[in-house]
């Protein structure tokens, strides 16, 4: 019997490889790389397992070449985590995003989705 996976996301995700730090409460940040990103969350590859429902802070590294590297920090919680070879794939959903964080994330997601040609100073 094949079980069909139902998509539960309400926002589209876009493939991207951004240096990502996943910072569990009370522990050192884990350096990883995002696999996809959307307004509701992201998935990333990290080197350690995280507990489902664990609160984390996600720090996305925004390096655009023509500007200084910037960071976007977003509170999140772990939705799933599984081993994939020598690393762990983790999915997080964003929690309680401020208006400023939401605007910056929306600009990044729109860029990934092809709606914007470049990111301006508001990111």
C-alpha positions as CSV (number, residue, x, y, z in Angstrom):
1,X,0.0,0.0,0.0
2,X,1.4,3.4,-1.0
3,X,0.5,6.3,1.3
4,X,-0.1,9.6,-0.5
5,X,1.4,12.7,1.1
6,X,-0.9,15.6,1.4
7,X,0.6,19.1,1.0
8,X,-0.3,21.1,4.1
9,X,1.5,24.3,3.2
10,X,-0.5,27.4,2.6
11,X,2.5,29.3,1.0
12,X,4.6,28.2,-1.9
13,X,8.2,27.2,-1.3
14,X,11.2,28.1,-3.5
15,X,14.4,26.1,-3.9
16,X,17.4,28.1,-2.6
17,X,20.7,27.4,-1.0
18,X,21.4,30.1,1.6
19,X,23.8,29.7,4.5
20,X,21.5,29.2,7.4
21,X,22.0,29.1,11.1
22,X,19.5,27.1,13.2
23,X,19.8,28.2,16.8
24,X,18.0,25.9,19.3
25,X,17.3,27.4,22.7
26,X,20.1,26.9,25.2
27,X,22.5,25.4,22.6
28,X,25.1,26.5,20.1
29,X,23.8,27.5,16.6
30,X,24.0,24.8,13.9
31,X,25.4,25.9,10.6
32,X,23.6,24.6,7.6
33,X,22.2,25.3,4.2
34,X,18.6,25.9,3.2
35,X,16.9,23.7,0.7
36,X,13.8,25.7,0.2
37,X,12.1,28.8,1.7
38,X,8.7,30.3,1.8
39,X,6.7,32.7,3.9
40,X,5.7,30.0,6.3
41,X,9.0,28.3,6.9
42,X,12.0,26.5,5.4
43,X,13.8,23.3,5.2
44,X,17.6,23.0,5.7
45,X,20.4,20.5,6.1
46,X,22.2,20.5,9.5
47,X,24.6,18.2,11.3
48,X,22.5,17.3,14.3
49,X,19.0,16.0,15.1
50,X,16.5,18.4,16.6
51,X,13.3,17.5,18.5
52,X,10.0,18.1,16.8
53,X,8.2,21.2,18.3
54,X,11.5,22.6,19.6
55,X,11.7,26.4,19.5
56,X,14.6,27.7,17.4
57,X,15.8,30.9,15.8
58,X,16.6,30.8,12.1
59,X,19.3,33.2,10.8
60,X,19.4,33.5,7.0
61,X,22.5,34.8,5.5
62,X,21.7,37.2,2.6
63,X,24.8,37.8,0.4
64,X,23.9,39.5,-2.8
65,X,27.4,40.1,-4.2
66,X,26.8,43.8,-4.9
67,X,26.1,44.7,-1.2
68,X,27.3,43.8,2.3
69,X,26.2,40.5,3.7
70,X,23.0,40.9,5.8
71,X,21.2,38.6,8.1
72,X,17.5,37.9,8.7
73,X,16.6,36.4,12.1
74,X,13.2,34.7,12.5
75,X,11.7,32.8,15.4
76,X,10.5,29.3,14.4
77,X,9.7,25.8,15.6
78,X,10.8,22.4,14.3
79,X,8.0,20.6,12.4
80,X,10.0,17.6,11.3
81,X,13.6,16.3,11.4
82,X,15.0,13.2,9.7
83,X,18.4,11.7,8.8
84,X,19.5,12.0,5.2
85,X,22.8,10.3,4.9
86,X,25.4,12.0,7.0
87,X,23.2,15.1,7.8
88,X,19.8,15.8,9.1
89,X,17.1,17.5,7.1
90,X,14.9,19.7,9.2
91,X,11.7,21.6,8.5
92,X,10.7,24.6,10.5
93,X,7.7,26.9,10.5
94,X,8.1,30.5,11.3
95,X,6.4,31.8,14.5
96,X,5.3,35.4,15.5
97,X,7.2,37.2,12.7
98,X,7.3,41.0,13.3
99,X,6.2,43.3,10.5
100,X,9.8,44.3,9.7
101,X,10.8,40.6,9.5
102,X,7.8,39.8,7.3
103,X,8.6,42.6,4.9
104,X,12.2,41.4,4.5
105,X,11.2,37.8,4.2
106,X,8.5,38.7,1.6
107,X,11.0,40.6,-0.5
108,X,13.4,37.6,-0.4
109,X,10.6,35.1,-1.3
110,X,9.5,37.4,-4.1
111,X,13.0,37.5,-5.5
112,X,13.3,33.7,-5.3
113,X,9.9,33.4,-7.1
114,X,11.1,35.6,-9.9
115,X,8.9,38.6,-9.1
116,X,11.8,41.0,-8.4
117,X,15.0,41.6,-10.4
118,X,16.9,42.8,-7.4
119,X,16.5,43.4,-3.7
120,X,16.7,47.0,-2.6
121,X,17.8,48.6,0.7
122,X,14.6,47.5,2.5
123,X,15.9,43.8,2.7
